[in-house]
Every structure is written in C-alpha cells, then in structure tokens.
Amino acid sequence: MMVAIHTCTTPLKLLYVSSGCRAALGMTPEFIIAQGGTHYIADSFTNTDYSHTFADKQLDSDDEDSEDQPSVFMMWLYIKNANDVPVLNRILSFKAGSCVVCVNTAYLDAPFNDHHELKVQALDGAMQLINVTQERKTESEQQARHGSRPRRYAQSKYPKTAFVLEHPTLIETEETGRRGEGPLIVFVTGSVGEIIDADTSDLNSYPFLKLVAPEDISRVSLYIERLAQSPNVLFEKFSLLQRPHIIDGDIRVADARNTRIIVESLGAAAQDGVLLLLRKVGEKQPPTMGTTGNYLHAKVCSEDGRGYVSLAELISSDCETTDIGDIWS
C-alpha cells in the first residue's frame, strides 16, 4: 500500500509520497515527487482528466445542494513502475481543502487493460459514477461556445485535513524525553486551519498528541500504536482542542474552557510514517471532572447526522465497486 498527497491544481504537484512506492513501483518517494504524479499514468486518457476529478465543481444555481458535490473518490489507474511496466492501482482519494490524500493498493499480477476513459466512483455526495473524460470534454465545449460563466462553488460541510506523523517505532527512546509526547508531525495539509486554530508553519515537528483533548490522549496513543502494527486501514473517533497551545508566549486557553472539535480518523501506516485523515463532524464543550477523577462528557453542541456517512462506511462501500476482490490493504 502506498499513500500520496497532492494539490488540486492543474498540473498537480506532489507533496508527499510514502515509502510503500518502493514495493509497489520500484522507485523512491524523492524520485516520484521530482517527476510529478501524472507522469506515470499508463492509461491513454489525458493527464488533465485525472486533475479534473478534483477541480472545484461549478454549481448551476443557488439552490443546488452542495452536499451532492463529492469529496471521496475511488478509481482504477495503471501506473508505470521503474521498468515502465503498467501496474494496476486501486486509488481511494479524499479531497481535503486544496489537497488530495490518496491511498493506493497495487495489484502487481493484474494484466494491462488500457482505460481509454477515466471513470471515477464518488463515494459521498450524490454517489455517482463519473466519466471524467466525457465531463471534461463537455465542459470545454460549453466554455468554447458560451464563454466563462460566474462561478459559485460548493463548500464542504465536513472539512478534512491530513497529517503525516513519524512512525512510532522510529521515534527516539524514552531517555530523550520525546516518547511521552508521541510522534512528531512531519506533514499537514493547509486545511487544518478549517478544523482547529493552527497554522501549518507552526505544526511542523510539533507533537501530534498535544493537539488532542487530554481525555482522549491515551486512546489516541493506542490508536497510533495499533496503526504501526497493522497492515490495515483503521478508524477512530476522538476530540482535538480548538485552540491548542503551540507557540511559547501565546495566551494559553485552559483545557476547561477549550472547545472540543470532534473528528473521525482514517489511519494507515507506511514504513516511514503514519497517515491520519481527519474529518470534522462536530463540536462539544469540555468535559468536567467527576468526584472519582473521571471525565463527565458534555453533550455534543453541533453534530448534524442527517445524511451523514462515516469514513468507515465509505471505505466499506468501496468493496461493492470492484471486481478484483474485497481486500482493502
């Protein structure tokens, strides 16, 4: 399994590739990033088709429901390995702000069967099967005939962000004082600011567990350890601090007054790190401490469950769209 993060721009820019690319494609992350992701697509549709999948979709009217706009996609691509041999990849992609998080599973023994058109299954929104190649051609023809129209884009109801953390087995020993703080943040998408009061420049090399609400730190620590030991994608739900104390000298917001941001996490481990895709699903007030020292959790103050599909449900639906098999990782 390989994890990659790229921009939504055309041409897209690769930001992160996990070390799983060595086993899947026989290339290093640094080499793939330097060449660019779409450089390796073996299918005969244009590279622009892939980028178009993640472009902001224009809404035709003010009444159109933005919840029909997809942000989770499943597709099949043939990607060239180091010997220019096409390798079939099942790609599950999550749009997180201006970035896309991709979890690739390679099928090394699958024969090459050129996809002349890019077809993508949306796993949220209207849950449509999208022929991206035909959609892009239609939009180009309409623009040529009528010119550009004023654009209004859908806003995501459940903002997402992605973190890449140090692999738990690679962090320093207890004697250094770092193990108690857990793995450091290696990479985070800019959309993190839509979920908590933090900036990407401040989070580089910052301990991830310091962003987690105190009552959930133990559970999240175990979750990260389980990820490090499992080949599977794992899910968890926990709370982050809305205003974590990151920069020395900033005013610290006491935990008892720091709103909790409820997120659900899709986690996957690679040889050199752990990926967490977080989706905000609500907020709640900080819990109070009971007489026995246990947290008394407050009622969720904003979490709209109407039409909501969890990340775990989105992943499980992936198996229904494939004729290769039902394995995920």
Secondary structure, 3 states (H helix, E strand, C coil): CEEEEEECCCCCCEEEECCCHHHHHCCCHHHHHHHCHHHHECCCCCHHHHHHHCCCCECCCCCCCHHHCCCEEEEEEEEECCCCCEEEEEEEEEEECCEEEEEEEEECCCCCCCCCCCEEEECCCCCCEEEHHHHHHHHHHHHHHHCCCCCCECCCCCCEEEEEECCHHHCCCHHHCCHHHCCEEEEECHHHHHCCCCCHHHHCCCEHHHHECHHHHHHHHHHHHHHHHCCCCEEEEEEEECCCCCCCCCCCCCHHHCCEEEEEEEEEEECCEEEEEEEEEEEECCCEECCCCCEECCCEEECCCCCCCCHHHHHHHHHHHCCCCCCCC
